[in-house]
């Protein structure tokens, strides 16, 4: 399981280093990973100044042969949390955001975020796993 997030991290790092996404290379890598049965499905999102692009391969499961898309929900692994924390630190260093910003600042107004002891959940709360949010979303079914 650790090999897939590592491959994904490599793809993202490669993209950020070279600027122009090697889309065909990314497609080939994720298709090969699925073909080698290292994962049932992989999805990669690329966001840059030209917009966003979603690349995916595989199916959700043998019983659910749906192809993943931008609305697919995956359980987040530990490497993803580490990578997200590093991006948060970099953005804070560049003064693009503040650790103490409430998460509601970055969510649509229609999303109601919980309040704990009269305080909103901050980016720092999320980064250090002290937000009080449940371990898993209520609508995530690990069996699928």
Protein Blocks (a to p, Z undefined) as FASTA:
>chain_A
ZZmmmmmmmmmmmmmmnopacfklmmmmmmmmmmnopafbdcdddddfkbccdddedjfb
lklmcccdfkbccdddfklmmmmmmmmmmmmmnopacfklcfklmpcfklccddeehiac
dfklmmnopnopafbdfklcfkZZ
